[in-house]
């Protein structure tokens, strides 16, 4: 892959884009196909995070610990951390349409397997199989988008795609909670897994020649990326903040039970409503950067809001928990919207390698956070766990402060 090639795993456009113009049809012969891809991306992210508000109910049914229950999220995120190392070479041999059709069918089947799971170990195995599919789906969708759009249209198409994935994360959690309140967690996860099926007809309109091109990276290439000034620091910031973000998300159901408000999965699901702020933050990122006077200031402001919001977790009420989650989401997405673009601007190495390593840090933090936070919660309780997570946010804040003074000089 040549330097400057866009990674099929890139989680954000290399520059922030605002959808101030409609996408033209010059590079998109069938707009319905593109909308179908956005719907598939939304449903895939919904399925990935749907169990989060249901962890308390699942823990109760199978009589397992909080930390063990948290593995349902950890094990599904794990493939997203390692996919950049292996999926590109594998999927470069298969047309994107074939990848998407097979992966969607398998996701539907996985919903049936979850519904029938007789034990927690079987449920965990199915979640691992589910986790193998989103990297393939996201890679195939981004390969197709990159093939069909160019220039500013590509930036807007990717920004819409990112918005769809964020919205999917919100919708998945809230709908999972609502459906579980009505019919139980098994039917909830089954229906969400099947919800991706309406996206299948749009795939038959796609041309099948698009493929994801990504050779297997070498360890020396990863080392070269980390030696670039500012890059390792930004990746550590992303890993730390996502560690805390996923960890807090996993603890919400258990905390609500502790304060006597965890009896309704729908009510738990509504606690994740603040994730919708991610869509607004992504769309308004340019204006926020202009308002604050630079990307590093937005990154630093996001982490600062993140850190200050932690005080709200000390109040044992649902209202305080809801407002605190809104602020946590605002801080997380302000930081997350900024960091990938800075990493791509600072790194001179192959962008596929850069973004692959970035995702390993990002989702690796999520994998560790989803399990270790629940493990700490089991062992030491809410306040001790909060202290550890707050320490990680403070570390990210110190790194962000240092980067605020060094990155502008590097970009001159």
N, C-alpha and C positions, 0 to 999 in steps of 0.2 A: 504493500500500500504506500502511495506517495505521501510525502508530508503535506499536511493540510487537508487530507481526505476526511470527510465527516464520518464519525463512528456511527454504526447502526445502533449502538447502545446508548448514544448520547441522550441524557435525560432532559436536556434543555437545549434550545437553539444556542449557538455560540454567542449570539448577541441577542439581547432582549428585544422582542418584537411586540408591537401593539397592532391589533387587528383593526386598523382605521380604514381599510379598504376591503371590499369583497374580493374573494379569490376569483380570478378570471378563469374562464374555461379553456383558454388556449393550451394549457398543459394538462387539463383534466377533462378528457372526452366525456366522462360519465360522472357528474357530481354526486349521483346517488351512491356510486362505489366508494367515493371518499367519505361521505357521511356514514356509510356502512362500516368503514374502517374505524372511524371515530367511535361509533357505537360499540364495536368489538373491543376497542381499547378501554372504553368506560366500563364495560361489563367485566373484562378481565381483571381490572384493578378492584372492582367491587367484590369479585369472588375471592381475590387474594386476601383482603382484609375483613371479609364478612364475619369470620368467627370472633373477632376481637370483642364486640359487646356481649358475646354469648359465652365468654370464658367461664363466668361464674356458674351458669347453668350446666355447662359441660363438666366442670369440676365436680359439681354436686352429683351428677348422674354416675360418673365413673369413680367417685371417691378418690381423687388424686390431689396432689398438692398444687398450690398456686404456680410454683415454678415449673412443675411438670405440665400443667395446663398451658402455660405460656409457650411451650415448645410447639404448639400448633401454629403459632405465628413465626417463630424462629426457623422452623424447618422448611416453611414455605418461602421465606426470604433468602435462605441459604443459596439456592440456585442463582438468584439475581446477583449475588456477590461473586460467584465463580463463573457465571455464564460468559462474560467477556473473554475469558481465557480459552473457551472451548466451542461455544456455539457458532461463532463466525465461520471458522473453517468447515464445520459440519453443515451449516445451512447454506453455504455457498454452492453446494451441489444440488440443492432442491429449490424449485420455483416457489416464490412467496405464496402464491395462491394455494399450492399443495400443502405448504406448512400450515397456513391458516385453517384450511378445511379440516385437516387431521387434528390439529390442536384443539379446535372448537368442539369437535365431536368427542375427543377425549375428556375435555372439561365437563361436558354434559354427562358422560358416563361416570366421571368421578363424583358428581352430585348424587347419583344413585348409590354408589359405593359408600358414601358418607351416611346416607339415609339408612343403609343396612348394616353399618359397622357394629359388630357385636361387642367390641372392647376398645379401650383407649389406644392400645398398640396398633390395632387395625386402622383406627381413625387417623393416627399419626402417620402411618404409612401412606394412606390415601392423600393426606395433606402434602407429604413430600412429593408424591407423583403430581399433584396439582401445581406445586411450586416449580416443577420442571417445565411447565407449559408457558407461563407468562413471558420468560425471556425469549422463547421462540416466537411468540405472537408479537411482542414489541419489536423484535429485530426485523421480522418480516414486514410489519406495517411501516417502519421507518425506512426500510429498503424501498418499498413501493413509493412512499411519499417523496423520497430523495430522487427517485427515478422520474417522477411525473411533474415535479415543480422545480423551478429554478429561481435564483436571485431572491428578490424581496417576497415573491410568492411562496418560495420555499420556507422562508422565515415565518411567515404568517401561518402556513400550513402546519409547521412544526409546533408553533405556539398554540394553535387550536388543539393539536394532538395532546400537548402537555396539559392544557386546560381540561380535556376530556378525561385524562387519567386521574387528575386531582379530584374532579367531580365524581368520578367512579369510586374513589376511596371514601368520599363522604356518603354517597348514595348507598354503597354497599353496607356500611356500618348502620345507617339509620334504617334502611329497609330490612336488614337482617334482624335488628331489634324489634321492629314492628311485626314482621311475620312470625318471629319466635314468640312474641306475646300472644299472638292469635292461635298458632298451631304447633308451637314447639320448635326447638332449634334444628331438629333433623329436617323437617319440611322446609324450614327457612333456608337452610343451606342447599337443599335440593332445588328449590325454586330459583334461587339466585344462580346456581350452576346452569340451569336450563334457560335462563333469561338471555344467554348469549346466542341461542339458536336463531332468533330472527335476523341476526347479522349474516347468516350463511348465504341467503340468496344474492346479496350484493357481491359476494366473492366470485360468483360465476361470470360477472361482468368484467372482472379484472383480466388483463393480459398476463399470461403465465411466465413471460420471459424474465421478469425482474427477479434478481437474486441478491442475497446479502453477501458482499465480498469483504472478507476479513481474514488475512493469514494468521497463523498461530504466532502470537508475540513471543519474543525471547526475554529472558530474565534481565539481560543487559539493557534492553530497551526500557523496561520498567525502572531500573536503577538510574538510567539517564534522566528520566522524567523527574524522579524524586530529587535529583541533584540540582534541578533548575530552581533558581531563587524564588521563593514565595509559594511554589507549587505544593510542596509537602505540608507547609503550614495550613494552606487552604483545605487540603484534603483531610488533615487532622481536625480542623474546625467542623467540616461536614460530618466526619465520622462521629465526633463527640456529640454534636447536636442531634443527629439522628438516633444515636444510642439512647439519649435521654427522651427524645420524642416518642419512639416506639415503646420504650420502657414505661413511660407515663401512660401511654395509651392502653397498654396491657393491664396496668394496675387500676384503672378507672372502675371496672366492674367490681373488683375486690374492695376498693375503698368505699364505693357506694353501699356495699353490703355492710361494711363496718359502721357506717354512720346511719344505718337503718333505712336506706333508700335504694337497695339493690334488688328489689323483688320484681321489677318490671324491666324486661330486656329492651322494650321500646324507649323507656326513660333513659336507660343506659346509652342506647344508640344515639339519642338526641345530644348527649354530652360531646359527641364528635362533630357537631354542627359547625364548630369553628374552623374545621378543615376547609370549608367552602371559602374562607378568606384567602386560601392559597390561589384560587382562580383570580380573585380581584387583585391580589398582590402581583401575580405574574403579568396580568394585563396592564397594570398601572406602574410597572417597575421603572420605565423610562421617566415618567413624571416624578416618581419618588426619588430617583437618582438626581434629576435636575433640581428638585426641591432641596435636597440635602447637600448637594454640591459634590457628588462623586459616588462611585460604586462602593468604595471601601467604607464610606460613611454610612451607607444604607446597610451594609453587612454588619458594621459595628453597632448601629442602632438596633438592628434586629436581635442580635445576641444580648444587648443590654435590656431590651424589653423582655426577652426570654428569662433573663436572670431575675429581674425585678418582679416578674409575675409569680415566681415561686412562693413569695410571701402569702399569696392567696390560698395555697394548699394547706396552710396551718389552721384555717377556719373549717370546723367540721359541719359544713352545710352544703346542700346541693347547689344552692345559688352561687356560693363562693367558688365551688368546683367548676361550675359552668363558665363563669366570668374568667376564671384563671385559665381554663382551657382555651377560651377565645384569645387571650393575650399570648399564651404559649404558641398557638397556631400562627398568630400574626408575626411574632418574632421568628419562628422557625422558617416560615415561607419567605419573609423578607431576606433572611440570610441565604436560604436555599436558592432563591431566584438570582442572587448576585454571584455566588461563588463559582458555579460552573463556567460562566462567561469569562470571569477573571482567570481561571485556570487555563482555559483555551487560549487566551491572549498572552499569558505569560509563557506557556510551553511552546518550544520550537520543534519538539519531536512530533512524530506521527500522531495525528489527532485520534486515530483509532486506539492506539496504545494509551494515550493520555486519558481518554474518556473511559476506557476499560479499567484502568487503574483507579480512576475517580470512583467508578461504580463499586469496585471492590472495597474501597474505604467506606463509601456511603452505606451500602447495604450490609457490609460486614459489621459496621456499628449497629445497625438495626437488629441483626441476628444476635449479637452479644447483649444488646440492651433488652430485647424482649425476654431473654431467659434470665440473665443475671439480676435484673431489677426485681423480678418475681422471687428469685432465690433469696435475695437480700430481704425482701419484704416478709417472706416466710420466717427467716431467721431472726430478724431484728426489729421488724415492725415498720409502720408508715414513716415516722419522723426520721429514723436512722437511714432509711432508704432515700428519703428526700434529700438528706444531707449529702449523701454520696452522689446523687444525680446533680445536685446544685454545684458540687465541687467540679464536676465535669463541665458544666456550663460556664463556671468561672474560668476554668482552664481555656475554654474556647474563647472567652471574652479577652483574656490576656493575649492569646495568640492573635485575635482580631485587632487588638490595639496595636500590637507590633506590626502587623501587616498593613494597618492604616498608614503608618509612617514610611514603610518600605516599598509597598507596591506602586504608589504614584511615581516614585523615582525610577522604578524598573520599567514603567510603561512610557516614559518620556522618549 
